[in-house]
């Protein structure tokens, strides 16, 4: 399958959110944030679209992967150096969407974000918040195209990158791209953990 990676447009955030919600349908962190299986995908799509619209898109970090027909089949949300921590002004704009998506779990989400922020590296870096593809295109190198496009850019800038994997099974995948596991991190207060990974720039 031929894949094209490009910057997302403002009018595509709902589609982007839908793609990521399907990609994260079995994600333990999303399941912890949105326990309801009946409407998890719909609510997760609202959450992803909200974050893309009010944070990642405005900082030039929303990438989409399209197939031969132009359909979005994958997405990655990155924050550039100095912008991984979402400011209060942006959080205010996100609040209606996040409340709609997370409902009674909004406070739990805020506490999780605080734990993640406390462990976040201080050195300037690009931060990969989310990356995912539609289930039906897995194994067709769509994720590779998304990762490679941004990592090549980071290497040219001699800038490291950082992510938190929400599944231990994904650690070997990221390791192949040069990410190094730093530790296991309890971000949920006894619920599912995350695994922070750091990637130095490559020559």
DARAZI-V80723 format. One record per residue. N is the residue number from 1. PHI is phi in degrees with one decimal (999 if undefined). PSI is psi in radians with two decimals (999 if undefined). OMEGA is omega in degrees with one decimal (999 if undefined). Layout:
n=[N/N]
phi=[PHI/PHI]
psi=[PSI/PSI]
omega=[OMEGA/OMEGA]
This chain:
n=[1/2/3/4/5/6/7/8/9/10/11/12/13/14/15/16/17/18/19/20/21/22/23/24/25/26/27/28/29/30/31/32/33/34/35/36/37/38/39/40/41/42/43/44/45/46/47/48/49/50/51/52/53/54/55/56/57/58/59/60/61/62/63/64/65/66/67/68/69/70/71/72/73/74/75/76/77/78/79/80/81/82/83/84/85/86/87/88/89/90/91/92/93/94/95/96/97/98/99/100/101/102/103/104/105/106/107/108/109/110/111/112/113/114/115/116/117/118/119/120/121/122/123/124/125/126/127/128/129/130/131/132/133/134/135/136/137/138/139/140/141/142/143/144/145/146/147/148/149/150/151/152/153/154/155/156/157/158/159/160/161/162/163/164/165/166/167/168/169/170/171/172/173/174/175/176/177/178/179/180/181/182/183/184/185/186/187/188/189/190/191/192/193/194/195/196/197/198/199/200/201/202/203]
phi=[999/-81.7/-119.9/-115.4/-106.2/-149.1/-71.6/-71.7/-103.0/-57.6/-76.6/-107.0/-65.8/-67.0/-64.5/-58.5/-61.9/-64.8/-61.1/-66.9/-63.9/-72.9/-64.9/-101.5/-59.0/-109.6/-75.4/-65.5/-70.0/-62.6/-63.8/-71.7/-74.8/-126.3/-64.2/-67.4/-76.3/-69.4/-129.4/-60.6/-62.7/-62.7/-72.1/-64.0/-61.3/-63.2/-60.8/-64.0/-64.0/-62.5/-67.2/-64.3/-64.9/-96.6/-134.4/-65.8/-64.7/-70.6/-103.2/73.1/-118.2/-99.8/-110.2/-127.1/-109.8/-117.6/-84.8/-62.0/-89.4/93.3/-72.3/-75.5/-119.8/-162.7/-153.9/-139.1/-115.4/-117.3/-118.4/-74.8/-51.7/84.9/-128.5/-71.6/-88.3/-71.9/-71.9/-58.9/-60.7/-73.1/-60.4/-61.1/-71.3/-79.4/-53.9/-59.1/-67.1/-67.3/-64.2/-63.3/-79.9/-98.9/51.9/-69.7/-94.0/-61.8/-66.0/-61.3/-63.9/-63.8/-65.5/-62.5/-62.3/-64.3/-64.2/-64.9/-65.4/-63.5/-95.1/-72.0/-61.7/-88.4/-63.1/-55.4/-165.1/-89.1/-111.5/-89.9/-74.9/-150.5/-148.5/-168.9/-131.2/-59.9/-54.6/-73.6/-109.5/-63.4/88.3/-110.8/68.1/-70.5/-61.5/-60.4/-61.7/-64.7/-65.7/-61.6/-61.0/-78.1/-65.6/-61.5/-61.9/-64.4/-65.2/-64.2/-86.9/53.8/-120.8/-72.2/-132.9/-143.6/-150.6/-122.0/-81.6/-95.3/-132.8/-63.2/-67.8/-87.7/-59.3/-60.1/-62.2/-68.5/-59.7/-63.4/-96.7/99.7/-75.9/-118.5/-67.0/-102.3/-178.6/-100.7/-122.7/-84.1/-105.0/-117.2/67.1/107.8/-89.2/-62.9/-88.9/-127.3/-125.0/-64.1/-137.9/-122.8/-125.8/-68.4/-65.4/-105.1/-72.1]
psi=[2.29/2.21/2.33/2.25/2.29/2.99/2.44/2.64/2.75/-0.63/0.01/0.08/-0.58/-0.74/-0.75/-0.79/-0.68/-0.76/-0.81/-0.61/-0.64/-0.63/-0.58/0.35/-0.58/0.34/2.30/-0.60/-0.78/-0.67/-0.59/-0.67/-0.64/1.46/-0.49/2.06/-0.42/-0.60/0.38/-0.80/-0.77/-0.78/-0.64/-0.64/-0.70/-0.77/-0.86/-0.74/-0.69/-0.81/-0.68/-0.80/-0.80/-0.12/-1.17/-0.71/-0.75/-0.31/0.21/0.48/0.25/1.91/2.52/2.60/2.27/2.57/-2.98/-0.44/-0.09/-0.01/2.43/2.12/-0.05/2.80/2.66/2.39/2.01/2.61/2.31/2.96/2.32/-0.01/0.28/-0.52/2.02/2.14/2.85/-0.66/-0.72/-0.66/-0.65/-0.71/-0.49/-0.39/-0.81/-0.79/-0.73/-0.64/-0.74/-0.64/-0.77/-0.40/-2.12/-0.18/0.14/-0.77/-0.70/-0.67/-0.71/-0.72/-0.68/-0.75/-0.64/-0.75/-0.70/-0.71/-0.66/-0.52/-0.04/2.39/2.55/-0.43/2.41/2.38/2.86/2.37/2.14/1.78/-0.80/2.53/2.40/2.81/2.80/2.45/-0.60/-0.20/0.13/2.46/0.05/0.35/0.38/-0.77/-0.68/-0.77/-0.73/-0.82/-0.83/-0.66/-0.83/-0.65/-0.62/-0.73/-0.78/-0.68/-0.66/-0.57/-0.04/0.87/2.29/2.96/2.75/2.53/2.90/2.04/2.33/-0.02/2.26/-0.46/-0.32/-0.20/-0.82/-0.59/-0.86/-0.55/-0.61/-0.38/0.12/0.04/2.50/2.25/2.33/-0.65/3.13/2.36/2.18/1.82/-0.11/0.12/0.77/-0.11/-2.68/2.39/3.12/2.84/1.70/2.49/2.44/2.40/1.96/2.66/2.58/2.61/999]
omega=[177.6/-176.6/176.1/177.4/179.3/176.3/176.9/176.1/-175.7/-178.3/-176.9/-172.9/178.5/177.2/177.2/179.3/178.7/179.5/-179.6/179.3/177.0/178.1/-176.7/-175.9/-179.3/-178.3/-176.7/179.3/177.2/176.6/177.7/-180.0/-178.5/-174.2/-176.7/179.1/-174.3/-178.8/-178.5/-177.3/-179.8/-178.3/176.6/177.8/176.7/179.7/-178.7/179.7/179.0/-179.5/178.5/-175.7/-170.0/-179.9/-170.6/-178.6/-175.8/178.1/175.2/-175.9/179.5/-179.9/174.1/173.9/-177.6/176.7/-176.2/-179.1/-177.9/179.3/177.5/-178.3/178.7/-179.5/175.2/179.0/-177.8/171.8/-178.8/179.2/178.5/-176.1/179.1/-178.7/-175.2/-177.9/-177.7/-178.9/178.8/177.9/177.9/178.4/179.7/-168.5/179.6/-179.8/179.9/177.0/178.2/-177.2/-169.9/177.4/-176.1/-179.8/-178.3/179.8/177.2/177.2/178.9/178.2/177.2/179.1/178.0/178.7/178.1/-178.9/-179.9/-178.3/-173.7/179.2/179.5/-179.7/178.9/-176.0/167.6/-177.0/176.2/-179.6/-177.6/171.3/-180.0/179.0/174.1/-178.9/-175.7/178.6/177.9/-176.7/-179.1/173.3/177.0/176.4/177.4/-179.6/179.1/-179.4/-175.0/-178.4/-177.3/-179.9/175.6/177.0/-179.8/179.3/177.6/178.8/-176.0/-177.0/177.4/178.0/-174.8/175.1/169.5/177.3/179.4/177.1/177.2/-179.6/179.7/-177.0/178.3/178.8/-179.6/178.5/179.6/179.2/176.4/176.9/-179.1/178.7/179.6/179.1/168.6/-173.2/175.8/-178.8/-173.6/179.6/179.0/176.2/-179.1/-179.7/171.1/-179.7/179.4/-180.0/-175.6/179.9/173.3/177.7/178.9/177.7/999]
